[in-house]
Amino acid sequence: MSLLMNEKIKSKEVDLTGLDGETLGILSRDEALEMAKRLKADLVCTSPMSFPPPCKLVARGEAKKEQTQQKREERLRDQPAKEKELRLSASIEEHDYDTKRRQAEKLLAAGNAVLLVVRLQGKQEQAPAKQLLERLSADLASAGTKATGIQVSGKQAAVRINPAG
């Protein structure tokens, strides 16, 4: 949706709101444009389908900046979450565990999905690896939700956690 600003507003009258949000009432488009020029501001139409269209005075350049910021945010929201892989070992020490947990929380907070992978050395590591992933996904419950169950296959055990919200 493009922004209707200044001369692009075609309506004869506008319902004007001032720079500080104060209601200025219904004015002719020319009066509103004149006021915008005098205050070094832009006249921005907030709802072109209404009559008279509600318009507001916005500091010059702010409306464009706001619109590009909104477009950037929409684009980021529309992009699928990236999946980041964190590798652990089944015999992990407490300090290293805390570091990996914090790392995973940061990634989830940034909107990325996290794939926790534990490399397995032998059959005897399957149970501890599964317990480790259970504990880690429980600790990350506030930051994200499990997208998959814990999958143990051959040389690794893995679980995917999607960001919460």
Secondary structure as the mmCIF struct_conf table of DSSP 4:
data_model
#
loop_
_struct_conf.conf_type_id
_struct_conf.id
_struct_conf.beg_label_comp_id
_struct_conf.beg_label_asym_id
_struct_conf.beg_label_seq_id
_struct_conf.end_label_comp_id
_struct_conf.end_label_asym_id
_struct_conf.end_label_seq_id
HELX_LH_PP_P HELX_LH_PP_P1 SER A 2 LEU A 3
STRN STRN1 LEU A 4 MET A 5
HELX_RH_3T_P HELX_RH_3T_P1 ASN A 6 LYS A 8
BEND BEND1 LYS A 12 LYS A 12
STRN STRN2 GLU A 13 THR A 17
TURN_TY1_P TURN_TY1_P1 LEU A 19 ASP A 20
BEND BEND2 GLY A 21 GLY A 21
STRN STRN3 THR A 23 SER A 28
HELX_RH_AL_P HELX_RH_AL_P1 ARG A 29 ARG A 38
TURN_TY1_P TURN_TY1_P2 LEU A 39 LYS A 40
STRN STRN4 ALA A 41 CYS A 45
BEND BEND3 THR A 46 THR A 46
TURN_TY1_P TURN_TY1_P3 PRO A 48 MET A 49
BEND BEND4 SER A 50 PRO A 52
HELX_LH_PP_P HELX_LH_PP_P2 PRO A 53 PRO A 53
STRN STRN5 PRO A 54 ALA A 59
TURN_TY1_P TURN_TY1_P4 ARG A 60 GLY A 61
HELX_RH_AL_P HELX_RH_AL_P2 GLU A 62 ASP A 78
BEND BEND5 GLN A 79 GLN A 79
HELX_LH_PP_P HELX_LH_PP_P3 PRO A 80 LYS A 82
STRN STRN6 GLU A 83 SER A 89
BEND BEND6 ALA A 90 SER A 91
HELX_RH_AL_P HELX_RH_AL_P3 GLU A 94 ALA A 109
TURN_TY1_P TURN_TY1_P5 ALA A 110 GLY A 111
STRN STRN7 ALA A 113 ARG A 119
BEND BEND7 GLN A 121 GLY A 122
HELX_RH_3T_P HELX_RH_3T_P2 LYS A 123 GLU A 125
HELX_RH_AL_P HELX_RH_AL_P4 GLN A 126 ASP A 139
TURN_TY1_P TURN_TY1_P6 LEU A 140 ALA A 143
STRN STRN8 GLY A 144 LYS A 146
BEND BEND8 ALA A 147 THR A 148
STRN STRN9 GLN A 151 SER A 153
TURN_TY1_P TURN_TY1_P7 GLY A 154 LYS A 155
STRN STRN10 GLN A 156 PRO A 163
HELX_LH_PP_P HELX_LH_PP_P4 ALA A 164 ALA A 164
#
